[in-house]
């Protein structure tokens, strides 16, 4: 899939309305297979567990790092969030079948929440703006519910002072849906959409790789500064996404045009609400 197959203005409009997107067949089978081999390598080096969480996954395997500037997705992300953006987080989760709902140190299921920080961002008229968003690469067959799927409440990012009537993910709430997808599909959502991680009571292992993006003036979660290994031989676009645009921190807020090559992918206010 390439960016030419996306109707970006239509997807941006849908995203602002619903608070999420599900994109089918973004990654080909052979790419998914390479990513799953990388996941297998990580699991082989860990103690046996029902659930695994790896942050800063781009440092853990080149196959993950190759998704930083994934060309099939990046133009859409630029037009959802603006061109002055960076990689915010790269978070790999694996959740094995857990029919007994055993609790694990790495949280095999997660109750309803909006992503941080805490305390929350300032609100205006009861609403929190979209400050960062995640693209979730689905690496296992999650085409049916109850496989540890992500649950969401569509449109909840636009409901002033909204909160689910209860936070227990195991008790259904009005308007919830489970995000279902096959290997290679991608799910996009912002930090202010109410979501949860459902238990996995199936016979399938959940594998999801979350890549979050934020304005470059926000501190990323993965690192204080991208490592020399990540920056080595990085293209200008990848260097921007790794937050390395200037030694002058003021430029994070007001970059020179040469510092933000992602601007070439921005379609203007007709597709996104802001360049930043």
C-alpha positions in Angstrom: 0.0 0.0 0.0 1.2 3.5 -0.7 0.0 6.9 0.3 -1.6 7.3 -3.2 -4.2 4.8 -2.2 -5.4 6.9 0.8 -8.0 9.6 0.4 -6.2 11.6 3.1 -8.8 14.5 3.4 -11.6 12.0 3.8 -9.6 10.0 6.4 -8.7 13.1 8.4 -12.4 14.1 8.5 -13.4 10.7 9.6 -10.7 10.7 12.3 -11.8 14.0 13.7 -15.4 12.8 13.9 -14.9 9.2 15.2 -11.6 9.5 17.0 -10.0 6.5 15.3 -9.2 4.9 11.9 -8.8 1.3 10.9 -6.6 0.8 7.8 -6.5 -2.5 6.1 -3.5 -4.3 4.6 -1.0 -1.6 5.3 1.9 -4.0 5.7 2.4 -7.0 3.3 2.6 -10.5 4.7 6.4 -10.8 4.3 6.9 -7.5 6.3 4.6 -8.8 9.1 6.6 -12.1 9.1 9.9 -10.2 9.6 8.4 -8.2 12.4 7.1 -11.4 14.1 10.5 -13.0 13.8 11.9 -10.0 15.7 9.2 -10.4 18.3 10.2 -14.1 18.6 13.8 -13.1 19.2 12.7 -10.8 22.1 10.5 -13.4 23.7 13.3 -16.0 23.5 15.4 -13.7 25.7 12.8 -13.2 28.4 11.4 -15.4 31.3 8.2 -17.2 30.5 5.2 -14.9 30.9 1.6 -14.5 29.9 2.2 -10.9 28.9 5.2 -8.8 27.7 5.7 -5.1 27.3 8.7 -3.5 25.6 9.0 0.3 25.4 11.5 2.0 23.1 11.2 -1.0 20.8 12.9 0.9 18.0 16.2 0.3 19.9 15.5 -3.4 20.2 15.5 -4.5 16.6 16.1 -2.9 13.2 12.8 -4.3 11.9 11.0 -2.1 14.4 13.1 0.9 13.7 12.2 0.6 10.0 8.6 1.6 10.9 9.7 5.0 12.3 9.2 6.6 8.9 6.9 4.0 7.3 6.0 5.5 3.9 2.6 3.9 3.7 1.5 5.7 6.8 3.6 8.8 7.3 1.7 11.2 4.9 -1.5 10.4 6.7 0.1 10.9 10.1 1.5 14.3 9.0 -2.0 15.4 7.9 -3.6 14.2 11.1 -1.1 15.9 13.5 0.9 18.4 11.5 4.4 18.4 10.0 6.3 19.5 13.1 6.2 16.1 14.7 8.5 13.4 16.2 8.3 9.8 17.3 6.9 9.9 20.8 6.8 6.2 21.8 7.4 2.7 20.3 5.6 0.2 22.5 5.4 -3.6 21.7 2.8 -5.7 23.6 2.4 -9.5 23.5 -0.5 -11.1 25.5 -0.8 -14.8 25.4 -4.1 -16.6 26.0 -5.3 -16.0 29.5 -8.7 -17.6 30.0 -8.4 -17.4 33.8 -7.7 -13.7 33.8 -4.5 -14.1 35.7 -3.0 -10.8 36.7 0.6 -10.2 35.5 3.3 -7.7 36.3 3.0 -6.3 32.8 -0.8 -6.0 33.0 -2.5 -8.6 30.8 -5.6 -6.3 30.5 -6.0 -2.6 31.2 -9.1 -0.7 32.4 -10.8 2.3 30.6 -8.6 5.4 30.4 -7.3 8.3 28.4 -3.5 8.3 27.9 -1.5 10.6 30.1 0.1 12.7 31.3 -1.3 13.0 34.7 -2.6 15.3 35.9 -4.4 15.7 32.6 -3.7 18.3 30.0 -5.6 21.6 30.5 -9.2 21.3 29.3 -11.3 23.9 27.5 -15.0 23.6 27.9 -14.5 20.1 29.2 -12.5 18.9 26.3 -8.9 17.9 25.9 -7.2 18.5 22.6 -5.3 15.9 20.6 -1.7 16.2 21.6 -0.3 12.9 20.4 -1.6 9.8 18.6 -0.7 6.2 18.1 -0.6 3.9 15.1 -1.1 0.3 16.2 0.4 -2.3 13.8 -1.5 -5.5 14.3 0.9 -8.4 14.0 -1.4 -11.3 14.9 -4.9 -12.5 13.9 -7.2 -10.2 15.9 -10.1 -10.4 13.4 -12.4 -11.6 16.1 -13.2 -10.0 19.5 -12.0 -11.2 22.9 -8.4 -11.8 21.7 -7.0 -9.1 23.9 -8.3 -6.5 21.5 -8.2 -2.8 22.2 -11.6 -1.5 23.2 -12.6 2.1 22.3 -15.6 4.4 22.7 -16.1 6.1 19.3 -16.4 9.9 19.5 -15.6 10.0 23.2 -12.8 12.5 22.5 -15.5 15.0 21.6 -17.8 14.5 24.6 -17.2 17.2 27.2 -16.3 15.9 30.7 -17.0 12.4 29.5 -16.0 9.3 31.4 -17.3 5.7 31.3 -19.8 4.9 34.0 -17.3 2.4 35.4 -13.7 1.7 34.4 -13.6 -2.2 34.7 -12.9 -3.3 31.2 -14.6 -6.7 31.9 -18.0 -4.9 32.3 -19.5 -3.7 29.0 -20.2 0.1 28.7 -22.5 1.8 26.3 -21.0 2.6 22.9 -17.9 0.4 23.3 -16.4 -1.6 20.4 -13.5 -3.9 20.1 -11.0 -3.1 17.3 -10.7 -6.2 15.1 -8.1 -6.6 12.4 -5.8 -9.0 10.6 -2.0 -9.1 10.4 -0.8 -6.0 8.6 -3.8 -3.8 9.5 -3.2 -0.6 11.4 -5.4 1.2 13.9 -4.9 4.9 14.6 -6.2 6.7 17.7 -5.4 9.9 19.8 -4.5 10.1 23.4 -7.8 11.7 24.3 -10.0 8.8 23.0 -11.2 6.6 25.9 -9.8 3.1 25.3 -9.0 -0.1 27.2 -7.1 -3.4 26.7 -9.5 -6.3 26.9 -8.6 -9.7 28.4 -7.4 -12.4 26.1 -9.6 -15.5 26.6 -9.1 -16.9 23.1 -6.6 -19.4 21.8 -4.7 -16.7 20.0 -1.7 -14.6 21.1 -2.1 -10.9 20.7 0.8 -9.0 19.2 0.5 -5.2 18.7 3.2 -2.7 18.0 2.3 0.9 18.9 4.1 3.9 17.3 3.1 7.2 18.8 3.8 10.6 17.3 3.6 14.0 18.9 4.6 17.6 18.3 8.4 17.9 18.4 8.2 20.4 21.4 6.8 17.6 23.6 9.3 15.3 25.5 9.1 11.8 24.1 8.5 8.8 26.3 11.0 6.5 24.8 14.2 8.5 25.5 15.6 11.9 26.5 17.6 12.0 23.2 17.6 9.5 20.4 20.7 7.3 20.5 23.6 7.7 18.2 22.8 4.2 16.8 19.3 5.4 15.8 20.7 8.7 14.3 23.5 7.0 12.4 22.8 7.3 8.6 19.3 8.6 9.3 17.6 10.4 6.4 16.5 14.0 7.0 12.9 12.8 7.6 13.9 10.1 10.1 16.2 12.6 11.8 13.3 14.9 12.3 11.1 12.1 13.6 13.9 11.3 16.1 13.7 14.9 17.3 17.1 15.9 16.1 16.4 19.2 14.3 18.5 21.8 16.1 20.7 22.5 19.1 18.6 25.5 19.7 15.5 24.3 21.7 13.5 27.4 20.6 13.5 25.8 17.1 11.3 23.0 18.5 8.5 25.5 18.7 9.4 27.7 15.6 11.5 25.5 13.3 13.1 26.7 10.1 11.5 25.2 7.1 14.7 23.2 6.4 14.4 21.5 9.8 11.0 19.9 9.0 11.2 18.0 5.7 7.9 16.4 6.6 6.3 19.6 5.4 6.5 18.2 1.9 3.8 15.7 2.8 1.4 18.3 4.4 -1.6 19.0 2.1 -2.6 22.2 3.9 -5.5 23.3 6.1 -7.9 21.6 3.7 -6.7 18.2 5.0 -5.5 18.9 8.5 -6.5 21.5 11.0 -3.0 22.9 11.6 0.6 22.6 10.4 1.7 22.1 14.0 
